[in-house]
Amino acid sequence: MTYATDRIHEEVAYIAYHFHWNLEDILDLEHRERRRYAEQIAALVTRAEGKR
């Protein structure tokens, strides 16, 4: 199974934007690990928006 290129770009951009990591470091992550970081960021953003 291949992972959609657009989805990878979304995850990379999301992690880079929020964590300020460089492209190489993000792409070095395993798919599951990168996806988990993206999910954790989303949870943090949602939580922060709820406190406004």
N, C-alpha and C positions, 0 to 999 in steps of 0.2 A: 504494500500500500504506500502510495506517495502522499506527501503532505502538500497541500496547495501552496504555490509560491506566494500568492497574495496573502494568505494567512500567515506565512512566515514573516513577510514584510511587516504586517500589522503587529505581530508580537515583538519583532525587533524594534520597531519604532516606539511602541508603547513602553517597553523596558528601558530603552535608551532615553526617552523623554523623562521618565519618572526617576530612574536611578542614575542617569548620566554615565552609563557604561558605554564603552566603545563597541563598534560593530564586531570586531574579532572576538572579544570576550563573550558577547551574546551568542554569536554563532558557534562558539566552542561548547556551549551548553548542549546537553542531550535534549531531544525534543520534549520529553516529559518534564525535565527540569525547567526548561524555558517556558513551557505552558504553565507550570505551577507558579513561577514568578509572575507571569502575566495575571493569573487568577488572584494571587495575593495582592498585587497592586490594585486590581479592580476592587477587591474587598476593602482595602484601605481608603481608596478614593470614595467609595460609596459611604463608608463610615464617616469620613470627614465631611462629606456633603450633608449628611444627616445632622451634623452638629452645628450647622450654620443657622 
